[in-house]
Amino acid sequence: MTMVDNCPRLLDLAEISALYAQLTGVLAGFAFTALVVLLTPTQVDERRSRRSRDNGLLLALFAAFVALVIASLRYSISAGETATESLGRAATLELINGLPFGLAAMMLFQGITLLFESGNAQSSAVWVARGLAVVVAPTLTLYYIANGASDTETARAAEAGTCLVAPVPLLGVTLTWIIAAMLSASLVPRLQPLVLRRWARKVQPGIPIAVIVASVAAALLGGDMGTRAPNFILSSAGISWYLSGTFTLLLMLGLTFAWGHGEGTVATQALQRVDDQQEEEATEGAR
């Protein structure tokens, strides 16, 4: 009998994955329901009567729905890793599955932010939703994945004959603090350069597509990992690279969300007027 069989500190990752599959499935249902409601003829006619510019709400919810469906599928597959000898592979899949789940949470909060903005909600409600999308969701996602790295190291120790609970990797903790500080600072209007804000507003419509692509890539990577040997465990160097890549992706998404909005600030309102004027001049020139 190996240490994996008789170590009471090891988590039942299969059972946890089954619970996550249920959670992501329910959230996917909520996202789909929101899309259906917003696409009803009454809602469509109301938005047309306002003659308001599309703020990307529908695409954000659609990206969240796709990411949640992918996460639910991946967690359901991981729930089948019930054999004790496949603990290392299950822990590796936990790392991979956390990315689409975290991206979906970001897009859900971003969708709520856009919904509040289009519905003329109080500025405090908009800022709370934006804080959740920009700071809280990316930070918790990175820390969640870093905890998954801890489970992977625990499984590696068990395979080596040591029963212990590995701490969260220092790299994961450090990157979590860095992303929390940087994204919090990005919400301060005085620290938002106009040039970067202009760039973020141009790039932001493509963010939901990037989330879908990243979720599909994570699903393909998880599928490849699932075909490896039962005792397969991602190397420590691979974990470090994965944490660094996830940090970069979440940071870019958070900064784009922070700089791409903020209609309540004077500077952003001025930038909006400049952009509208340039668009009108370009339209007149084309005529």
C-alpha positions as CSV (number, residue, x, y, z in Angstrom):
1,M,0.0,0.0,0.0
2,T,1.4,3.4,-1.0
3,M,1.4,6.6,0.9
4,V,-1.4,7.8,-1.5
5,D,-3.7,5.1,-0.1
6,N,-3.2,5.7,3.6
7,C,-2.5,9.5,3.9
8,P,-5.5,11.1,5.7
9,R,-4.4,14.6,4.6
10,L,-5.1,14.1,1.0
11,L,-8.2,15.7,-0.5
12,D,-10.8,13.8,-2.4
13,L,-10.3,15.8,-5.6
14,A,-12.9,13.7,-7.5
15,E,-15.7,14.6,-5.1
16,I,-14.6,18.2,-5.0
17,S,-14.7,18.3,-8.9
18,A,-18.2,16.9,-8.9
19,L,-19.4,19.7,-6.6
20,Y,-17.7,22.3,-8.8
21,A,-19.3,20.8,-11.9
22,Q,-22.7,21.3,-10.2
23,L,-21.8,24.9,-9.3
24,T,-20.6,25.8,-12.8
25,G,-23.6,24.2,-14.4
26,V,-26.0,26.3,-12.3
27,L,-24.1,29.5,-13.1
28,A,-24.2,28.6,-16.8
29,G,-27.9,28.3,-16.5
30,F,-28.1,31.8,-14.9
31,A,-26.0,33.3,-17.7
32,F,-28.1,31.6,-20.4
33,T,-31.3,32.9,-18.7
34,A,-29.9,36.4,-18.7
35,L,-29.1,36.2,-22.4
36,V,-32.6,35.0,-23.2
37,V,-34.2,37.8,-21.2
38,L,-32.0,40.5,-22.8
39,L,-32.8,39.2,-26.2
40,T,-36.5,39.3,-25.8
41,P,-38.2,41.6,-28.3
42,T,-39.3,44.0,-25.6
43,Q,-35.7,44.5,-24.4
44,V,-34.3,44.7,-27.9
45,D,-36.9,47.4,-28.8
46,E,-36.2,49.3,-25.7
47,R,-32.5,49.4,-26.3
48,R,-33.1,50.5,-29.9
49,S,-35.4,53.3,-28.7
50,R,-32.7,54.6,-26.5
51,R,-30.3,54.7,-29.5
52,S,-27.6,53.7,-27.1
53,R,-24.3,52.3,-28.2
54,D,-23.7,48.6,-27.7
55,N,-21.6,48.4,-24.5
56,G,-20.7,44.7,-25.0
57,L,-23.1,43.3,-22.4
58,L,-24.4,40.5,-24.5
59,L,-21.0,39.4,-25.7
60,A,-19.7,39.4,-22.1
61,L,-22.5,37.2,-20.9
62,F,-22.1,34.9,-23.9
63,A,-18.4,34.5,-23.1
64,A,-19.2,33.8,-19.4
65,F,-21.8,31.2,-20.6
66,V,-19.2,29.4,-22.9
67,A,-16.5,29.4,-20.2
68,L,-18.9,28.0,-17.6
69,V,-20.1,25.2,-19.9
70,I,-16.4,24.3,-20.6
71,A,-15.6,24.4,-16.9
72,S,-18.6,22.3,-16.1
73,L,-17.5,19.7,-18.7
74,R,-13.9,19.7,-17.4
75,Y,-14.9,19.3,-13.8
76,S,-17.3,16.5,-14.7
77,I,-14.5,14.6,-16.4
78,S,-12.2,15.3,-13.4
79,A,-14.9,13.8,-11.1
80,G,-14.1,10.4,-12.7
81,E,-10.5,10.5,-11.3
82,T,-11.5,8.3,-8.4
83,A,-8.5,5.9,-8.4
84,T,-5.9,6.6,-5.7
85,E,-3.1,6.1,-8.2
86,S,-4.4,8.9,-10.4
87,L,-4.2,11.6,-7.6
88,G,-1.3,13.4,-9.3
89,R,-3.1,13.6,-12.6
90,A,-6.3,14.8,-10.8
91,A,-4.3,17.5,-9.0
92,T,-2.8,18.7,-12.3
93,L,-6.3,18.9,-13.9
94,E,-7.4,21.0,-10.9
95,L,-4.9,23.6,-12.0
96,I,-6.1,23.6,-15.6
97,N,-9.8,23.6,-14.8
98,G,-9.5,26.6,-12.5
99,L,-8.7,29.0,-15.4
100,P,-12.0,28.8,-17.4
101,F,-13.9,28.9,-14.1
102,G,-12.1,32.1,-13.0
103,L,-12.5,33.7,-16.4
104,A,-16.2,33.0,-16.3
105,A,-16.5,34.7,-12.9
106,M,-14.7,37.8,-14.3
107,M,-17.0,38.0,-17.3
108,L,-20.1,37.5,-15.1
109,F,-19.1,40.4,-12.9
110,Q,-18.2,42.5,-16.0
111,G,-21.6,41.7,-17.4
112,I,-23.2,42.9,-14.2
113,T,-21.1,46.1,-14.4
114,L,-22.2,46.8,-18.0
115,L,-25.8,46.0,-17.0
116,F,-25.7,48.5,-14.2
117,E,-24.2,51.1,-16.5
118,S,-26.8,50.6,-19.2
119,G,-29.6,50.7,-16.7
120,N,-28.5,54.0,-15.1
121,A,-27.9,52.4,-11.7
122,Q,-26.4,54.4,-8.9
123,S,-22.7,55.1,-9.3
124,S,-21.9,53.3,-6.0
125,A,-23.4,50.1,-7.5
126,V,-21.4,50.5,-10.7
127,W,-18.2,50.9,-8.8
128,V,-18.8,47.9,-6.5
129,A,-19.5,45.7,-9.5
130,R,-16.5,47.1,-11.3
131,G,-14.3,46.4,-8.3
132,L,-15.5,42.8,-8.2
133,A,-14.7,42.4,-11.9
134,V,-11.4,44.2,-11.9
135,V,-9.9,43.3,-8.6
136,V,-11.7,40.7,-6.6
137,A,-12.4,38.1,-9.3
138,P,-8.8,38.1,-10.8
139,T,-7.2,38.0,-7.4
140,L,-9.3,35.2,-6.1
141,T,-8.9,33.3,-9.4
142,L,-5.1,33.5,-9.1
143,Y,-5.1,32.5,-5.5
144,Y,-7.5,29.6,-6.2
145,I,-5.1,28.3,-8.9
146,A,-2.2,28.8,-6.6
147,N,-4.0,26.6,-4.0
148,G,-4.4,24.0,-6.7
149,A,-0.6,24.1,-7.1
150,S,-0.4,23.3,-3.4
151,D,-2.6,20.2,-3.9
152,T,-0.3,19.2,-6.8
153,E,2.8,19.5,-4.6
154,T,1.0,17.5,-1.9
155,A,0.2,14.8,-4.4
156,R,3.9,14.8,-5.5
157,A,5.0,14.4,-1.9
158,A,2.6,11.5,-1.4
159,E,3.9,9.7,-4.5
160,A,7.4,10.1,-3.0
161,G,6.2,8.5,0.3
162,T,5.7,11.6,2.4
163,C,2.4,12.5,3.9
164,L,2.2,16.3,4.3
165,V,0.1,19.3,3.2
166,A,2.3,21.5,1.0
167,P,1.9,25.2,1.4
168,V,0.8,27.5,-1.3
169,P,3.8,28.2,-3.5
170,L,5.6,31.4,-2.7
171,L,5.4,32.4,-6.4
172,G,1.6,32.1,-6.3
173,V,1.3,34.2,-3.1
174,T,3.6,36.8,-4.5
175,L,1.8,37.1,-7.8
176,T,-1.5,37.3,-5.9
177,W,-0.4,40.3,-3.9
178,I,1.0,41.9,-7.0
179,I,-2.1,41.6,-9.1
180,A,-4.3,42.8,-6.2
181,A,-2.2,45.9,-5.7
182,M,-1.9,46.7,-9.5
183,L,-5.5,46.2,-10.2
184,S,-6.6,48.2,-7.2
185,A,-4.4,51.1,-8.3
186,S,-5.8,50.8,-11.9
187,L,-9.2,51.9,-10.6
188,V,-7.9,55.3,-9.3
189,P,-8.8,57.9,-12.0
190,R,-5.6,59.9,-11.5
191,L,-3.5,56.8,-12.2
192,Q,-5.2,56.1,-15.5
193,P,-3.2,57.5,-18.4
194,L,-5.4,58.8,-21.2
195,V,-3.4,57.0,-23.9
196,L,-3.8,53.6,-22.2
197,R,-7.5,54.3,-21.6
198,R,-8.0,55.0,-25.2
199,W,-6.2,51.7,-26.1
200,A,-8.2,49.8,-23.6
201,R,-11.5,51.0,-25.0
202,K,-10.4,49.9,-28.5
203,V,-9.3,46.5,-27.3
204,Q,-12.1,45.7,-24.9
205,P,-14.6,44.5,-27.5
206,G,-12.2,41.6,-28.2
207,I,-11.8,40.6,-24.6
208,P,-14.9,38.2,-24.5
209,I,-13.4,36.5,-27.6
210,A,-10.1,36.2,-25.9
211,V,-11.8,34.6,-22.9
212,I,-13.5,32.0,-25.1
213,V,-10.2,31.2,-26.8
214,A,-8.4,30.9,-23.5
215,S,-11.2,28.6,-22.1
216,V,-11.1,26.4,-25.2
217,A,-7.3,26.2,-24.9
218,A,-7.6,25.2,-21.3
219,A,-10.1,22.5,-22.2
220,L,-7.8,21.1,-24.9
221,L,-4.8,21.2,-22.5
222,G,-6.9,19.5,-19.8
223,G,-7.9,16.9,-22.4
224,D,-4.3,16.2,-23.2
225,M,-3.3,15.9,-19.5
226,G,-6.2,13.5,-19.0
227,T,-4.7,11.1,-21.5
228,R,-1.4,10.9,-19.6
229,A,-0.4,8.1,-17.2
230,P,-2.4,8.0,-13.9
231,N,0.6,8.9,-11.9
232,F,1.4,11.9,-14.1
233,I,2.1,15.1,-12.1
234,L,3.0,18.5,-13.7
235,S,6.5,19.5,-12.9
236,S,7.4,22.3,-10.5
237,A,8.8,24.3,-13.4
238,G,5.6,23.7,-15.3
239,I,3.6,24.9,-12.4
240,S,5.7,28.1,-12.2
241,W,5.2,28.8,-15.9
242,Y,1.4,28.1,-15.6
243,L,1.1,30.5,-12.6
244,S,3.1,33.2,-14.4
245,G,1.0,32.8,-17.6
246,T,-2.3,32.9,-15.7
247,F,-1.1,36.0,-13.8
248,T,-0.3,37.8,-17.1
249,L,-3.6,36.9,-18.6
250,L,-5.7,38.0,-15.6
251,L,-3.7,41.2,-15.2
252,M,-4.3,42.2,-18.8
253,L,-8.0,41.5,-18.6
254,G,-8.3,43.4,-15.3
255,L,-6.4,46.4,-16.6
256,T,-8.5,46.5,-19.7
257,F,-11.7,46.4,-17.7
258,A,-10.5,49.1,-15.4
259,W,-9.2,51.5,-18.1
260,G,-11.9,50.7,-20.7
261,H,-14.7,52.1,-18.5
262,G,-15.2,54.7,-15.9
263,E,-17.8,57.0,-17.5
264,G,-18.2,58.8,-14.2
265,T,-14.8,60.4,-14.3
266,V,-14.3,63.8,-16.0
267,A,-11.3,62.7,-17.9
268,T,-13.1,59.7,-19.4
269,Q,-16.0,61.8,-20.4
270,A,-13.7,64.2,-22.2
271,L,-12.1,61.2,-23.9
272,Q,-15.5,60.0,-25.0
273,R,-16.3,63.3,-26.5
274,V,-13.1,63.4,-28.4
275,D,-13.6,59.9,-29.7
276,D,-17.2,60.7,-30.8
277,Q,-16.0,63.8,-32.6
278,Q,-13.3,61.9,-34.4
279,E,-15.9,59.3,-35.5
280,E,-18.2,62.0,-36.8
281,E,-15.3,63.6,-38.7
282,A,-14.4,60.2,-40.2
283,T,-18.0,59.6,-41.2
284,E,-18.3,63.0,-42.9
285,G,-15.0,62.5,-44.7
286,A,-16.2,59.1,-46.0
287,R,-19.3,60.8,-47.4
